[in-house]
Amino acid sequence: MAETGTDAPKLRERAYAAFTNRLLAREIVPGQFVSQRELVEITGLPLGAIRELVPRLEAEGLIVTIPQRGMQVAHVDLSLIRNAFQFRLMMEREAVEVFVREAPDAEIERLLEAHERIIKDAKKKITPDVIRRAQLADWDMHDTIVDFLGNEIVSSAYRVNSIKIRLIRQAEVRLDPSRVETVMREHLGIVRSMAARDIEGARNALGAHIQDAKNRAMGLSP
């Protein structure tokens, strides 16, 4: 059945979501070569949707076309690590200034309570549920800071970069049990600076947190 004008955008978004979900699930891996036909099989979506997907993935740097070899999924190297973390640092340090100045007290309190609750539970026992909640709280805090800008272009670019960050350290898509409390305490320091409306403190704490993640990605710290 031919797709209608109304269905086409939905199908393109489904194709993009299917690709990125499988990329993060390691069903498609960095550096892998794929054809359009293989993407049809992987995503379960029609060839037309895949053909429209490819230019977007190329523009976002998630795939690159290699002459005479085909399409290659983004390859993780030192350049990607440096670029992705630099981009993240620039965006989040600027966004957190606006967040500290303008975010409602209730929103900051929500973040504060979520992290305090996880730290309290982590002290008792690191369970799969605690790890899951910690990872969700991790993503939520960073996404909340950036999305508060209300800028769709910035949020979209940030989401693409987040995919690259997760590819860089696939093992950290879910927090390592030994780092749950450490990461949550780093976050708590950031959120407490937010609660105090301390812009410089929040910028510095956030910068240190992202730099630590970059160092681990580059194998410079455990």
N, C-alpha and C positions, 0 to 999 in steps of 0.2 A: 504494500500500500504506500502510495506517495505521501510524504509528509506535507501538511498544510502550512500556510504562513504562520498560523498560531502555534502549531506543534514544533516547528523547526527550532526556535530558541530554546524551548524546554529540552529538546533532544540534544542540542549542543551542550547545555549545562549538565545533562545526565552523563554525556560522554566524558566531559571534563571531570566530573565528580568520580566516575567509575575509574578513570585513569589514575587520578591522584590517590584515591583510596587504595587501589591495588599497588601503587608505587610505595605507599607508606606501609602496606602490609607485606612488602617484599615479594609480592607475586611478580612484580617487575622490578629489576634491580639496577642500580646506577651502573652505567657503562654498557648495559645490554643493548644489542641491536634488535630492532623490531620492525616488522613490515606493517602496512595498513591492514592487511588480511589478518595478521596475528593480533592486532589491536581489536579487530572485530570479534575474534574468538575470546580474547581476554575480557573485554567489556560487555560482550553480548549485545552490542548495538550495531545498527546498520552501517555499511561502508560510507554512505553519504555523510553521516554524522562524524565519522572518523576523519574523512577528508576535510571537513570544516574545522575539526579539532586541531589538526596538525599545525596550521599557521599560528594558532594561539599558543600552543606548547613551544613552538620555536621562538616566538616573540618573548615568552616568559623565561626562556633559557632552560626549560625542562627537557627538551630534546634538541638535538642538532643534526642536520642532514650532512652526512659524509659522502662526498662524490664517489660513485661506483661501489659504495658499501651499504648505503641506506640510512635509516634514522637510528641515532644512538641516544639512549637515555642519558641525562646529565651525568658526567663523570665526576666523582668526588676527588678533588685534589687540593693542594694548599691554596691555590688561587681562589677556588670556590669558598673555602673556609674563611679566608681573609675578607673577601668581598661580602659574603653573606653576613658575617658578624659585624663588620664595619657598618653595613646598611642598617642592621638591627639596632646597633648602638646609637647611630645618628637619629633614627626615627623615634626610638623610645625615650631617649634623653630629652628631646624636644617636646614630645607628647606629654611626658610626665610633668613638665612645668605647667602646662595648661590644666592638667588633671588636678594638681595640687592647689592651684589657684581657684578653680571653678567647680570641681566635683562636689556634689551634695555630701553632707556629713554621713547620711544614711548609706551611700554607696561605699564610702571608705570603711564605715563600720561593718558592712557586709564582708568586705575582704578581710578585715581584721579578725572578725569572729571565725570565719572559715579557716584561717591559718592557725589560730590559737586552738581550735577544736582538733585539727589534724595533729598538731604537735602534742597535745595532751594524749590523744589516742596512740600516737607513735611511741610515746614513752612506755606505754603498757606493753604493746606488742605490734610489730610490723606485720600486718596481715595483708593479703591481696586487696581487700577492700580499702585499707588505709593507703596503699600504694596507688590504687585507682583514683581515690579522692584527691590525693596529693598531686597526681598528674593533672587532673581536671582543674584543680585550684591554680596550678602553675600556669597552664595555658590561659585560664580565665583572667588572671591578674594582668598578664601582658596584653592580651586582646582587649581587655576593658580600658586600659590606659590609652591604647592607640585609637580604638573606636570612639572614645569620648570626644575626639577632635571633630567628629561628625563629617569627616571628609572621605567620601567613597573611593576616591583615587588613591589616597594614602592607605586606607584599610585594605584595598584590593592588592596593592603592591606589597604590603606587609604580609598578607596571607601567602602570596607566592613565595616570598623570602622565607616564611616559616616552614614551608614544604622543604625548601633546600636545607634549612637548619636541621630538620628532622632526618633528612637523608644523610647528612654529614655524620650524625651520631645515631644510627638506627637503634643501637642498644639503649639509647636514652629516650626513645619514644615513650617507654615506660620507665619511670625512675628506678634506679637501682635501690634495693631495700636499704643498703648501707648509707645512702645519701638522702633519704626521705626527710629526716629531721633537719639535716644541714641545710638543704635547699629551702625548706619551709621557714627556717629561722632567718635565712637570707631575705626571703620575701617579707617576713614579719618586720625586719628592720626597715625595709622600704616602705611598707604600709604605715608603720608607726611615724615615720618622717612625714608621710602624707597627712596623717591625722593631726600632726603638729603644724601643718601647713608650712613645713620647712622645705622649700624648693631646692636649695643647694644640697641639703642632706639627702633628699630623695634622689636627686640626680647622681650624687656620688655613690650612694648605696646601689642604685640600679646599674650604674656603670661598672662597679666592682663585680656585681653579680654576672653581668654579661661577659666581662673580661675573663672571669673564672671559667665560664662555660666555653669560651673560645680556647682557653689554655688546655682544657680537658680534651676538646675536639682535636687539638694539634698535638696531643700527647705530652704536653708540658707539665701537667699536674694530674694526680690520680683522680 
